Amino acid sequence: MSGVARDQDVDIDLGQLVRAVWARRLRILTITLVGAGVAFAGAKIMSPQYRSETRILIEPRAPAFASTQQVNDAGAGPLMDELNIASQVQLLQSADLLKKVINDLKLYNLPEFDDAANGSALSSILVKLHLKKNPMENPPEERVIDAFVERLQVYQVPGSRVIGINFTSKDPKLAAAIPNAMANVYLSTQSGAKLDSNSEATRWLEPEIESLRRKVSEAEKKVAEYRTSHGLLQTNGTTTFPAQQLNDISAELTRVRGDKANAEARAQAVRNALSSGEASDTLPDIMSSQAIQRLKATESGLQSQISDLQTSLLNSHPRLKSLRAQLADIRTQIRQETQKILTSIENEAKVADLRASELERQKDTVQANSARAGEDEVGLNALEREATAQRQLLETYLVRYREAASRADSNSSPADARIVSKAIEPVDPYFPKVVPIVVVAAVATLILSAIVTMLAELFSGRALRPIDASPETIETETVAEEKIAPQAAPVAAARRPAQPSMLAVVADEEDDAIDQEETAAEVAQDDNEFSVTSVADYLTGSRAPLAIAISPTGDDGSAATVLLTRILADAGRRVILIDMTGSGHPTELMAEDQAAAGVTDLLCGEAAFGDTIHSDRLSDAHLIPQGRSDVRRAMRGVDRLSLLLDALAAAYDLVVVECGAADVAGVSRLTRSRDVEIILSLPQLEETVFVTLMTEFQAAGYERVVLMSDGEAAEQRFGEAA
């Protein structure tokens, strides 16, 4: 690849791809026009195809003269469900229906459908060599049916009981005539099927009705004969004579028993009146007697006369004695007459008793006859049920016969479908659509040409660039190379081989302190190689998950680390800074709330992990501030901080830990391994401090140590950001 090292990570330069396409725009436009012209010519060469459609609605239909009951019976038929509609679709595509349409329209005479009639020379040779069957031996409709089916489309309109019939042909008139012919043949076939069903029903019902009439007559004759022979004559249509007689005797017996009880009660009342000497003129039977009424009137007259004479005559007067004698005689007659009434009532009770006894005897006799009649009625009921069943069946057959006979005419049995949309002769061809074909071909040619151009640019390497080769970095490296050209060899020895623009101070256990001082002196000659921007580019290229920043000089080094974090965030990396300094200077620079929960609160268990992560107020970076808890108590659990770093490394591209003026022992407690980036943040490079720190980290096993020393630039850029 041009301008890209073999072992260097690269990215696609989209701008270069766009420029390459734009540079070849005339060539791409020419190819597009050629493709559109070819598509236009091809569309014009193709034979036009016309399509037309007929739609049929599937619904139950009955003749206009059908009665309400017949309509209801028809409506109670099978529902037009999805399976029924699908069956009608298959029926429209049946071979018999297609053959009838082909014969009616004589499609076998059209070259469009019968290619075998105009066979090629090769086909004739194959037929003569008996390598192919002669297609002319088949019936004409069978030769046409394959081509017919290819142009036919029958489908159900979704969500309805409508069936669409589409047909495609080179002749627009034929494209409209065939769907209409298919619909007419289908309706005729359905109507004929219903006529056949009615005719068959009529032929079958005629002998059945005659047979049922004989059976009904015989069954009713048997019922009449059985009634006569067993004396089961009906009185009111539902009750037999013995049962009616038993009911009448029971009613009469109940009435006689009531009369007897009434007579006995009346006689007892008269008897009680006579025995007690009480006045009997209050009894209804005595008061209703004419003789008693006359005697009572005479008694009343005698008493009135005696009362009148007693005022003027003495008691021993013959006139009074005569009247009293007459009064006594009248009362005797009244008593005698009362006795006669009592005797009459008693005789009435005796007569009622005799009638009740006679009715009891008659009831027993009739009850025995009724029991025998009930046994005989079992057989009668069986005969009546048989006769009733035969009669109902006969009536049902007669109704069905009349219905079937009334529908024997072709107009009386419409098909369960009707045409809702007839096919009309199309004006515009269905295929090919010249404009859409040309537009699609032009767009496809344009896209393919652009893709081919981009692929050529990619394979040539001109559209590839290194991932860390931003314009700012390239310009910085160019200026640095011009400035340090005389010292290129010593500085190159101090740099890491994979990152020529960075200086990773790698400790070597076999080097002595003198070599380290010489290397530091060479590095100090050009501290632009260790600027914040260069360190940010180095960390981006190394893809390190964890970087620990040491600031021996205090807050100025911490400020440089904050600037480094913001540069990485602006470059699009997900980065978080953990403030482990004693002064909390990074928290002051980045946090919105200086009292926000932080790492000390997390280590002391006074805050949740999610509550300690905050956003930087000037960039997209995140921050875990120092916190509000006691630092000494929090540092007792510093060993748990390595687990926190592992969790953050899984969520972020880079985790930066600002430790301030920390030593090697403190850094060792933060990491489980030595595979981390150690950043020595020295805004003003001090050789003695740098050599001492590098020696300590070398002894501890840290080999990836990066120097960040650009004090004036760091302060200037940080001030602009603030």
GISULVEN-V207420 format. One record per pair of residues at least 24 apart in sequence whose ideal C-beta (glycine too) atoms are under 10 Angstrom apart, sorted by the first residue. I is the first residue (numbers start at 1). J is the second residue. Records with the same first field share a line. If there is no record, write none. Layout:
# GISULVEN-V207420
I=J ; J
This chain:
# GISULVEN-V207420
1=458 ; 459 ; 460 ; 461 ; 462 ; 463 ; 464 ; 465 ; 466
2=460 ; 461 ; 462 ; 463 ; 464 ; 465
3=461 ; 462 ; 464 ; 465 ; 466 ; 469
4=461 ; 464 ; 465 ; 466 ; 469
5=466 ; 498
7=498
8=464 ; 465 ; 466 ; 467 ; 468 ; 469 ; 498 ; 541
9=466 ; 467 ; 468 ; 469 ; 541 ; 543
10=461 ; 463 ; 464 ; 465 ; 466 ; 467 ; 469
11=463 ; 464 ; 465 ; 466 ; 467 ; 468 ; 469
12=454 ; 457 ; 458 ; 463 ; 464 ; 465
13=457 ; 458 ; 462 ; 463 ; 464 ; 465 ; 469
14=454 ; 463
15=463 ; 465
16=454 ; 457 ; 458 ; 462 ; 463 ; 464 ; 465
17=450 ; 453 ; 454 ; 455 ; 457 ; 458 ; 462 ; 463
18=450 ; 454 ; 457 ; 463
19=457 ; 462 ; 463
20=450 ; 453 ; 454 ; 456 ; 457 ; 458 ; 460 ; 462 ; 463
21=449 ; 450 ; 451 ; 453 ; 454 ; 457
22=453
23=453 ; 457
24=449 ; 450 ; 452 ; 453 ; 456 ; 457
25=449 ; 450 ; 453
27=449 ; 453
28=445 ; 446 ; 447 ; 448 ; 449 ; 450 ; 452 ; 453
29=446 ; 449
30=449
31=442 ; 445 ; 446 ; 448 ; 449 ; 452
32=441 ; 442 ; 443 ; 444 ; 445 ; 446 ; 447 ; 448 ; 449 ; 450
33=442 ; 445 ; 446
34=442 ; 445
35=438 ; 441 ; 442 ; 443 ; 444 ; 445 ; 446 ; 448 ; 449
36=437 ; 438 ; 439 ; 440 ; 441 ; 442 ; 443 ; 444 ; 445 ; 446
37=438 ; 441 ; 442
38=438 ; 441 ; 445
39=432 ; 434 ; 436 ; 437 ; 438 ; 439 ; 440 ; 441 ; 442 ; 444 ; 445
40=434 ; 435 ; 437 ; 438 ; 441 ; 442
41=438
42=432 ; 434 ; 437 ; 438 ; 441
43=431 ; 432 ; 433 ; 434 ; 435 ; 436 ; 437 ; 438 ; 441
44=432 ; 434
45=432
46=429 ; 431 ; 432 ; 434 ; 437
47=112 ; 170 ; 429 ; 431 ; 432
48=170 ; 172 ; 428 ; 429 ; 430 ; 431 ; 432 ; 434
49=151 ; 168 ; 169 ; 170 ; 172 ; 175 ; 426 ; 429 ; 430 ; 431 ; 432
50=167 ; 168 ; 169 ; 170 ; 171 ; 172 ; 173 ; 174 ; 175 ; 176 ; 425 ; 426 ; 427 ; 428 ; 429 ; 430 ; 431
51=151 ; 153 ; 166 ; 167 ; 168 ; 169 ; 172 ; 175 ; 176 ; 179 ; 423 ; 426 ; 428 ; 429 ; 430 ; 431
52=165 ; 166 ; 167 ; 168 ; 169 ; 172 ; 173 ; 174 ; 175 ; 176 ; 177 ; 178 ; 179 ; 180 ; 422 ; 423 ; 424 ; 425 ; 426 ; 430
53=153 ; 155 ; 164 ; 165 ; 166 ; 167 ; 175 ; 176 ; 179 ; 421 ; 422 ; 423 ; 424 ; 426
54=163 ; 164 ; 165 ; 166 ; 167 ; 176 ; 178 ; 179 ; 180 ; 181 ; 182 ; 183 ; 184 ; 186 ; 419 ; 420 ; 421 ; 422 ; 423 ; 424
55=157 ; 160 ; 162 ; 163 ; 164 ; 165 ; 166 ; 179 ; 183 ; 419 ; 420 ; 421 ; 422 ; 423
56=88 ; 89 ; 92 ; 154 ; 161 ; 162 ; 163 ; 164 ; 165 ; 179 ; 182 ; 183 ; 186 ; 187 ; 415 ; 417 ; 418 ; 419 ; 420 ; 421
57=157 ; 160 ; 161 ; 162 ; 163 ; 416 ; 417 ; 418 ; 419 ; 420 ; 421
58=84 ; 85 ; 87 ; 88 ; 89 ; 156 ; 160 ; 161 ; 162 ; 163 ; 190 ; 415 ; 416 ; 417 ; 418
59=161 ; 162 ; 416 ; 417 ; 418 ; 420
60=414 ; 416 ; 417
61=190 ; 191 ; 194 ; 413 ; 414 ; 415 ; 416 ; 417 ; 418
62=407 ; 412 ; 413 ; 414 ; 416
63=406 ; 407 ; 409 ; 411 ; 412 ; 413 ; 414
64=411 ; 412 ; 414
65=406 ; 407 ; 412
66=403 ; 406 ; 407 ; 412
67=403 ; 406
69=399 ; 403
70=399 ; 403 ; 406 ; 407
73=403
74=416
77=416
78=416
80=161 ; 416 ; 417
81=161
82=156 ; 161
84=161 ; 416
85=156 ; 157 ; 160 ; 161 ; 162 ; 163
86=156 ; 163
88=154 ; 156 ; 161 ; 163 ; 186 ; 190 ; 416 ; 417
89=154 ; 155 ; 156 ; 163 ; 164 ; 165
90=154
91=154 ; 163 ; 186 ; 189 ; 190
92=152 ; 154 ; 155 ; 163 ; 164 ; 165 ; 182 ; 183 ; 185 ; 186 ; 189 ; 417
93=149 ; 152 ; 153 ; 154 ; 165 ; 182
94=186 ; 189
95=141 ; 142 ; 145 ; 149
96=185 ; 189
97=182 ; 185 ; 186 ; 188 ; 189
98=141 ; 144 ; 145 ; 148 ; 149 ; 152 ; 178 ; 182 ; 185
99=139 ; 140 ; 141 ; 142 ; 144 ; 145 ; 148
100=141 ; 181 ; 182 ; 185 ; 186 ; 188 ; 189
101=141 ; 144 ; 145 ; 148 ; 152 ; 177 ; 178 ; 179 ; 180 ; 181 ; 182 ; 183 ; 184 ; 185 ; 186
102=139 ; 140 ; 141 ; 142 ; 143 ; 144 ; 145 ; 148 ; 178 ; 181
103=139 ; 140 ; 141 ; 144
104=177 ; 181 ; 182 ; 184 ; 185
105=144 ; 174 ; 177 ; 178 ; 181 ; 182
106=140 ; 141 ; 144
107=140 ; 141 ; 143 ; 144 ; 145 ; 147 ; 148 ; 169 ; 174 ; 178 ; 181
108=139 ; 140 ; 141 ; 142 ; 143 ; 144 ; 145 ; 148
109=140 ; 144
110=144 ; 147 ; 169 ; 170 ; 171 ; 174
111=170
112=144 ; 147 ; 148 ; 151 ; 169 ; 170 ; 171 ; 174
113=140 ; 141 ; 143 ; 144 ; 145 ; 146 ; 147 ; 148 ; 150 ; 151 ; 169 ; 174
114=140 ; 141 ; 143 ; 144 ; 147
115=143 ; 144 ; 146 ; 147
116=140 ; 143 ; 144 ; 147
117=143 ; 144
148=178
151=175 ; 178
152=178 ; 179 ; 182
153=179
154=179 ; 182
161=417
162=417 ; 420 ; 421
163=417 ; 420
164=421
165=419 ; 421 ; 423
166=423 ; 430
167=423
168=426 ; 429 ; 430 ; 431
169=426 ; 430
170=429
171=425
172=424 ; 425 ; 426 ; 427 ; 428 ; 429 ; 430
173=425 ; 426
174=425
175=423 ; 424 ; 425 ; 426 ; 429 ; 430
176=422 ; 423 ; 424 ; 425 ; 426
177=423 ; 425
178=423
179=419 ; 421 ; 422 ; 423 ; 424
180=419 ; 422 ; 423 ; 424
181=423
182=423
183=417 ; 418 ; 419 ; 420 ; 421 ; 422 ; 423
184=419 ; 422
186=415 ; 417 ; 419
187=414 ; 415 ; 416 ; 417 ; 418 ; 419
188=410 ; 415
189=415
190=413 ; 414 ; 415 ; 416 ; 417
191=410 ; 411 ; 412 ; 413 ; 414 ; 415 ; 416 ; 417
192=410 ; 413 ; 415
193=413 ; 415 ; 416
194=407 ; 410 ; 412 ; 413 ; 414 ; 415 ; 416
195=407 ; 408 ; 409 ; 410 ; 412 ; 413
196=413
197=404 ; 407 ; 413
198=403 ; 404 ; 405 ; 406 ; 407 ; 408 ; 409 ; 412 ; 413
199=404 ; 405 ; 407 ; 408 ; 413
200=404
201=400 ; 401 ; 403 ; 404 ; 405 ; 407 ; 408
202=400 ; 401 ; 402 ; 403 ; 404 ; 405 ; 407 ; 408
203=404
204=397 ; 400 ; 401 ; 404
205=397 ; 398 ; 400 ; 401 ; 402 ; 403 ; 404 ; 405
206=397 ; 401 ; 405
208=393 ; 394 ; 397 ; 400 ; 401
209=393 ; 394 ; 397 ; 398 ; 400 ; 401
210=394
211=390 ; 394 ; 397
212=390 ; 391 ; 393 ; 394 ; 395 ; 396 ; 397 ; 398
213=390 ; 391 ; 394 ; 397 ; 398
214=390
215=386 ; 387 ; 389 ; 390 ; 391 ; 393 ; 394
216=386 ; 387 ; 388 ; 389 ; 390 ; 391 ; 392 ; 393 ; 394 ; 395
217=387 ; 390
218=386 ; 387 ; 390
219=383 ; 384 ; 385 ; 386 ; 387 ; 388 ; 389 ; 390 ; 391
220=383 ; 384 ; 386 ; 387 ; 388 ; 390 ; 391
221=383 ; 387
222=379 ; 380 ; 383 ; 384 ; 386 ; 387
223=379 ; 380 ; 381 ; 382 ; 383 ; 384 ; 385 ; 386 ; 387 ; 388
224=383 ; 387
225=383
226=376 ; 377 ; 379 ; 380 ; 382 ; 383 ; 384
227=376 ; 377 ; 380 ; 383 ; 384
229=376
230=372 ; 373 ; 375 ; 376 ; 377 ; 379 ; 380
231=369 ; 372 ; 373 ; 376
232=373 ; 374 ; 376 ; 377 ; 379 ; 380
233=373
240=370 ; 373 ; 374 ; 376 ; 377 ; 380
241=369 ; 370 ; 373
242=366 ; 367 ; 368 ; 369 ; 370 ; 371 ; 372 ; 373 ; 374 ; 376 ; 377
243=366 ; 369 ; 370 ; 373 ; 374 ; 377
244=366 ; 370
245=362 ; 363 ; 365 ; 366 ; 367 ; 369 ; 370 ; 373
246=362 ; 363 ; 365 ; 366 ; 367 ; 368 ; 369 ; 370 ; 371 ; 373
247=366 ; 370
248=366
249=359 ; 360 ; 361 ; 362 ; 363 ; 364 ; 365 ; 366 ; 367
250=359 ; 363 ; 366 ; 367
252=355 ; 356 ; 359 ; 362 ; 363
253=355 ; 356 ; 357 ; 358 ; 359 ; 360 ; 362 ; 363
254=356 ; 359
255=352 ; 355 ; 356 ; 359
256=351 ; 352 ; 353 ; 354 ; 355 ; 356 ; 357 ; 358 ; 359 ; 360
257=352 ; 353 ; 355 ; 356 ; 359 ; 360
258=352 ; 356
259=348 ; 349 ; 351 ; 352 ; 353 ; 355 ; 356
260=348 ; 349 ; 350 ; 351 ; 352 ; 353 ; 354 ; 355 ; 356
261=349 ; 352 ; 356
262=345 ; 348 ; 349 ; 352
263=344 ; 345 ; 346 ; 347 ; 348 ; 349 ; 350 ; 351 ; 352 ; 353
264=345 ; 346 ; 348 ; 349 ; 350 ; 352 ; 353
265=345 ; 349
266=341 ; 342 ; 344 ; 345 ; 346 ; 348 ; 349
267=341 ; 342 ; 343 ; 344 ; 345 ; 346 ; 347 ; 348 ; 349 ; 350
268=342 ; 345 ; 346 ; 349
269=342 ; 345
270=338 ; 339 ; 341 ; 342 ; 343 ; 344 ; 345 ; 346
271=338 ; 339 ; 342 ; 345 ; 346
273=338 ; 342
274=335 ; 338 ; 339 ; 341 ; 342
277=335
280=334 ; 335 ; 337 ; 338 ; 341 ; 342
281=334 ; 338
283=338 ; 341 ; 342
285=338 ; 341 ; 342 ; 344 ; 345 ; 348
286=334 ; 337 ; 338 ; 341 ; 342
288=341
289=334 ; 337 ; 338 ; 340 ; 341 ; 344
290=337
291=333 ; 334 ; 336 ; 337 ; 338 ; 340 ; 341
292=333 ; 334 ; 337 ; 338 ; 340 ; 341
294=330 ; 333 ; 334 ; 337
295=329 ; 330 ; 331 ; 332 ; 333 ; 334 ; 335 ; 336 ; 337 ; 338
296=330 ; 334 ; 337
297=330
298=326 ; 327 ; 329 ; 330 ; 333 ; 334
299=326 ; 327 ; 329 ; 330 ; 331 ; 333 ; 334
300=330
301=326 ; 327 ; 330
302=326 ; 327 ; 328 ; 329 ; 330 ; 331
303=327 ; 330
466=541
467=540 ; 541 ; 543
468=499 ; 501 ; 502 ; 536 ; 537 ; 538 ; 540 ; 541 ; 542 ; 571
469=501 ; 537
470=533 ; 537 ; 540 ; 571
472=533 ; 537
473=501 ; 533 ; 534 ; 536 ; 537 ; 540 ; 541
474=501
476=501 ; 528 ; 529 ; 531 ; 533 ; 534 ; 537
477=501 ; 529 ; 534 ; 537
479=528
480=526 ; 528 ; 529 ; 531 ; 534
483=525 ; 526 ; 528 ; 529
484=522 ; 525 ; 526 ; 528 ; 529
486=525
487=522 ; 525 ; 526
489=522
490=518 ; 519 ; 521 ; 522 ; 523 ; 525
491=519 ; 522 ; 523 ; 525 ; 526 ; 529
493=519 ; 522
494=518 ; 519 ; 520 ; 522 ; 523 ; 529 ; 707
495=523 ; 529
496=538 ; 541 ; 542 ; 704 ; 706
498=538 ; 541 ; 542
499=534 ; 537 ; 538 ; 539 ; 541 ; 542 ; 706
500=529
501=529 ; 533 ; 534 ; 537 ; 538 ; 541
502=529 ; 530 ; 534 ; 535 ; 536 ; 537 ; 538 ; 539 ; 541 ; 542 ; 706 ; 707
503=527 ; 529 ; 530 ; 534 ; 535 ; 538 ; 705 ; 706 ; 707 ; 708 ; 709
504=538 ; 542 ; 677 ; 678 ; 703 ; 704 ; 705 ; 706 ; 707
505=530 ; 678 ; 680 ; 690 ; 691 ; 693 ; 694 ; 697 ; 698 ; 702 ; 703 ; 704 ; 705 ; 706 ; 707
506=694 ; 698 ; 702 ; 703 ; 704 ; 705
507=694 ; 695 ; 696 ; 697 ; 698 ; 699 ; 700 ; 701 ; 702 ; 703 ; 704 ; 705
508=698 ; 703
509=698 ; 699 ; 701 ; 703
511=695 ; 698
513=691 ; 692 ; 695
516=687 ; 690 ; 691 ; 692 ; 694 ; 695 ; 698
517=687 ; 688 ; 690 ; 691
519=691 ; 694
520=685 ; 686 ; 687 ; 688 ; 690 ; 691 ; 694 ; 707
521=687 ; 691
523=685 ; 687 ; 690 ; 707 ; 709
524=685 ; 686 ; 687 ; 690 ; 707 ; 709
527=682 ; 683 ; 684 ; 685 ; 707 ; 708 ; 709 ; 710 ; 711 ; 712 ; 713
528=709 ; 710 ; 713
529=707 ; 709 ; 710
530=679 ; 680 ; 682 ; 685 ; 706 ; 707 ; 708 ; 709 ; 710
531=560 ; 564 ; 708 ; 709 ; 710 ; 711 ; 713 ; 714 ; 717
532=560 ; 561 ; 562 ; 563 ; 564 ; 565 ; 566 ; 567 ; 568 ; 681 ; 683 ; 708 ; 709 ; 710 ; 713 ; 714 ; 717 ; 718
533=563 ; 564 ; 567 ; 571 ; 710 ; 713 ; 714 ; 717
534=706 ; 707 ; 708 ; 710
535=560 ; 561 ; 563 ; 564 ; 567 ; 568 ; 677 ; 679 ; 681 ; 706 ; 707 ; 708 ; 709 ; 710
536=563 ; 564 ; 565 ; 566 ; 567 ; 568 ; 569 ; 570 ; 571 ; 573 ; 575 ; 654 ; 708
537=567 ; 568 ; 571
538=677 ; 679 ; 706 ; 708
539=564 ; 567 ; 568 ; 571 ; 573 ; 575 ; 653 ; 654 ; 656 ; 677 ; 679 ; 706
540=567 ; 568 ; 571 ; 572 ; 573 ; 653 ; 654
542=654 ; 677 ; 704 ; 706
543=573 ; 653 ; 654
544=649 ; 653 ; 654 ; 655 ; 656 ; 675 ; 676 ; 677 ; 704 ; 706
545=645 ; 646 ; 648 ; 649 ; 650 ; 652 ; 653 ; 654 ; 655 ; 675 ; 676 ; 677
546=642 ; 645 ; 646 ; 648 ; 649 ; 652 ; 654 ; 655 ; 656 ; 657 ; 670 ; 671 ; 673 ; 675 ; 676 ; 677
547=575 ; 577 ; 654 ; 655 ; 656 ; 657 ; 658 ; 676 ; 677 ; 678 ; 679 ; 704 ; 706
548=578 ; 580 ; 645 ; 655 ; 656 ; 657 ; 658 ; 659 ; 662 ; 666 ; 667 ; 670 ; 671 ; 676 ; 677 ; 678 ; 679 ; 702
549=577 ; 578 ; 580 ; 581 ; 586 ; 656 ; 657 ; 658 ; 659 ; 660 ; 662 ; 677 ; 678 ; 679 ; 680 ; 681 ; 706 ; 708
550=657 ; 658 ; 659 ; 660 ; 661 ; 662 ; 663 ; 664 ; 666 ; 667 ; 678 ; 679 ; 680 ; 681 ; 682 ; 693 ; 697 ; 705 ; 708
551=581 ; 583 ; 585 ; 586 ; 658 ; 659 ; 660 ; 661 ; 662 ; 679 ; 680 ; 681 ; 682 ; 683 ; 708
552=660 ; 661 ; 662 ; 663 ; 680 ; 681 ; 682 ; 686 ; 689 ; 690 ; 692 ; 693
553=660 ; 661 ; 681 ; 682 ; 683 ; 684 ; 686 ; 689 ; 711
554=581 ; 582 ; 583 ; 585 ; 660 ; 661 ; 683
555=581 ; 583 ; 584 ; 585 ; 586 ; 588 ; 589 ; 660 ; 661
556=585 ; 681 ; 682 ; 683 ; 684 ; 711 ; 714 ; 715 ; 718
557=581 ; 585 ; 658 ; 660 ; 661 ; 679 ; 680 ; 681 ; 682 ; 683 ; 684 ; 708 ; 709 ; 711 ; 714
558=583 ; 584 ; 585 ; 586 ; 587 ; 588 ; 589 ; 658 ; 659 ; 660 ; 661 ; 681 ; 683
559=585 ; 586 ; 588 ; 589 ; 658 ; 681 ; 683 ; 711 ; 714 ; 715 ; 718 ; 719 ; 722
560=658 ; 679 ; 681 ; 682 ; 683 ; 708 ; 709 ; 710 ; 711 ; 713 ; 714 ; 715 ; 717 ; 718
561=585 ; 586 ; 589 ; 656 ; 657 ; 658 ; 659 ; 660 ; 679 ; 681 ; 708 ; 714
562=586 ; 587 ; 588 ; 589 ; 590 ; 616 ; 618 ; 619 ; 621 ; 623 ; 656 ; 658 ; 681 ; 714 ; 718 ; 721 ; 722
563=589 ; 619 ; 681 ; 708 ; 710 ; 713 ; 714 ; 715 ; 717 ; 718 ; 721 ; 722
564=621 ; 654 ; 656 ; 658 ; 679 ; 681 ; 708 ; 714
565=589 ; 590 ; 616 ; 619 ; 621 ; 622 ; 623 ; 654 ; 656 ; 658
566=590 ; 616 ; 618 ; 619 ; 620 ; 621 ; 717 ; 718 ; 721
567=619 ; 621 ; 717 ; 721
568=619 ; 620 ; 621 ; 653 ; 654 ; 656
569=616 ; 618 ; 619 ; 620 ; 621 ; 622 ; 653 ; 654
570=618 ; 619 ; 620 ; 621 ; 721
571=653
572=620 ; 653
573=620 ; 621 ; 652 ; 653 ; 654
574=620 ; 621 ; 622 ; 651 ; 652 ; 653 ; 654 ; 655
575=616 ; 619 ; 620 ; 621 ; 622 ; 623 ; 652 ; 653 ; 654 ; 655 ; 656
576=613 ; 614 ; 616 ; 621 ; 622 ; 623 ; 624 ; 648 ; 649 ; 651 ; 652 ; 653 ; 654 ; 655 ; 656 ; 657
577=616 ; 621 ; 622 ; 623 ; 624 ; 625 ; 654 ; 655 ; 656 ; 657 ; 658
578=612 ; 613 ; 622 ; 623 ; 624 ; 625 ; 626 ; 641 ; 644 ; 645 ; 648 ; 655 ; 656 ; 657 ; 658 ; 659 ; 670
579=623 ; 624 ; 625 ; 626 ; 627 ; 657 ; 658 ; 659 ; 660
580=624 ; 626 ; 631 ; 635 ; 638 ; 641 ; 657 ; 658 ; 659 ; 660 ; 662 ; 666 ; 667 ; 670
581=626 ; 658 ; 659 ; 660 ; 661 ; 662
582=626 ; 631 ; 659 ; 660 ; 661 ; 662
583=626 ; 660 ; 661
584=625 ; 626 ; 627 ; 631 ; 660
585=626 ; 658 ; 660
586=616 ; 623 ; 624 ; 625 ; 626 ; 656 ; 658 ; 660
587=614 ; 623 ; 624 ; 625 ; 626 ; 627 ; 658
588=625 ; 626
589=616 ; 617 ; 618 ; 623 ; 718 ; 721 ; 722
590=614 ; 615 ; 616 ; 617 ; 618 ; 619 ; 621 ; 622 ; 623 ; 625
591=615 ; 616 ; 617 ; 623 ; 624 ; 625 ; 626
592=616 ; 617 ; 623
593=617 ; 625
594=625 ; 626 ; 628
595=625 ; 627 ; 628
596=623 ; 624 ; 625 ; 626 ; 627 ; 628
597=624 ; 625 ; 627 ; 628 ; 629
598=623 ; 624 ; 625 ; 626 ; 627 ; 628 ; 629 ; 634
599=624 ; 625 ; 626 ; 627 ; 629 ; 631 ; 634 ; 638 ; 641 ; 644 ; 657
600=625 ; 626 ; 627 ; 628 ; 629 ; 630 ; 631 ; 632 ; 633 ; 634 ; 635 ; 637
601=625 ; 626 ; 627 ; 628 ; 629 ; 634
602=627 ; 629 ; 634 ; 637 ; 640 ; 641 ; 644
603=627 ; 629 ; 631 ; 633 ; 634 ; 635 ; 636 ; 637 ; 638 ; 639 ; 640 ; 641 ; 644
604=628 ; 629 ; 630 ; 631 ; 633 ; 634 ; 635 ; 636 ; 637
605=629 ; 634 ; 637
606=633 ; 634
609=644 ; 647 ; 648
612=644
613=648 ; 651 ; 652
617=722
618=721 ; 722
619=721
621=652 ; 654 ; 656
622=648 ; 651 ; 652 ; 655
623=656 ; 658
624=648 ; 655 ; 657
626=658
635=666 ; 669
638=666 ; 669 ; 670
639=669 ; 670 ; 672
641=669 ; 670 ; 671
642=669 ; 670 ; 671 ; 672 ; 673
643=672
644=670
645=670 ; 671 ; 672 ; 676
646=671 ; 672
663=693 ; 696 ; 697 ; 700
664=693 ; 695 ; 696 ; 697 ; 698 ; 699 ; 700 ; 701 ; 702
665=696 ; 700
667=696 ; 697 ; 700 ; 702
668=697 ; 700 ; 701 ; 702
671=702
673=701
674=700 ; 701 ; 702 ; 703 ; 704
675=702 ; 703 ; 704
676=702 ; 704
677=702 ; 704 ; 705 ; 706
678=702 ; 703 ; 704 ; 705 ; 706 ; 707
679=704 ; 705 ; 706 ; 707 ; 708
680=705 ; 706 ; 707 ; 708 ; 709
681=706 ; 707 ; 708 ; 709 ; 710 ; 714
682=707 ; 708 ; 709 ; 710 ; 711
683=708 ; 709 ; 710 ; 711 ; 712 ; 713 ; 714 ; 715
684=709 ; 710 ; 711 ; 712
685=709 ; 710 ; 711
